Amino acid sequence: MAEPVTHRDWGGEGPPVVLLHGLAGYAGEWEAVAVRLRARGHHVVAMDLRGHGGSVRHPRDTRASAHADDVAGLLGRLGAGPAVLVGQSLGGRVALRVAHQHPALVRGLALVEADARPASETPDDVAIRWLRSWPLPFPDRASATAWLGGGTVGEAWADGLEERGGGLWPRFDVDVLARLFDALVRAPSWPAWTAPGSPVLLLVAERGILDQAAVGAMLAARPDAWSLGVPGAGHDVHIELPDVVAGFLDAFLAAHA
């Protein structure tokens, strides 16, 4: 039996654009990008990945393939597809798994601060250690926003929390996310990036997590890829600079309509 995953649908015409968040994220963090793409006429949908947001918190299946099947199932329920998949960070790995397992459902891939290279060793767990370091519960939204980076990014992360027992808590279990993270980073993703025929995009933030070696390898393997570096932006570039991200995505979508 399928495990429940939630999504947001901003409506719009034409083939869908599916927005996939990163580790510990949620569908609503794409709001600013989604409304801009919807205003440009695109049909925009975002998912809460399993283990995240309003989706199943303790999934029985934490394999990478389960994420891909979730996206395929969503497109089936919407009666839509093929779709352009836009994945930020770990969401990019999900997008690559969908393209690998369900290529007929994918008409393009857009990776935002996401690495397609295969993992040659145990994935780095800096992100997991950071999640475990959160001083929970946060007493109020202001405290959460400040601790989670402040500004627009901190506010977006705080919006993903839920109130329980007089404090604010994440809507995920870190142990579950650690298993999901490990499975997705280990899963083969390079074949989907290098597959001929499907247009690809790579967006890199100046203060993001991708190093020059990663970017160079990805673009060398796909010299036809659309690529953009965003000066001054951090890893959550879609939250910091939604106008830039939406504008670049709109141009990519229009070119490959």
Number of C-alpha atoms within 10 A of each C-alpha: 3 10 14 14 22 18 18 17 16 15 15 17 11 14 17 22 28 26 28 30 28 24 20 23 25 28 23 20 23 22 18 17 21 26 17 18 24 20 11 15 14 22 21 25 24 25 26 25 31 27 27 28 24 19 20 17 19 16 18 12 14 20 16 22 17 22 23 21 17 22 24 21 14 18 18 12 9 12 9 15 19 18 21 28 29 25 23 28 22 25 26 28 31 31 29 30 27 27 25 20 15 15 16 12 19 22 22 23 27 27 26 29 28 24 26 25 18 13 17 8 8 9 13 12 12 9 13 16 12 9 18 13 9 14 11 12 16 20 14 13 17 14 14 24 20 14 15 16 14 16 11 14 21 19 19 23 22 25 17 21 21 13 15 10 7 10 14 21 20 23 19 22 15 16 14 17 21 17 15 23 24 18 16 25 23 17 17 18 24 19 15 21 26 19 15 11 8 17 22 27 21 22 22 25 20 17 15 18 16 16 12 10 8 15 19 11 13 19 18 12 13 17 11 12 19 17 18 15 12 16 10 12 17 19 20 23 23 25 22 18 17 20 15 15 21 20 15 17 21 18 12 20 19 11 9 13 11
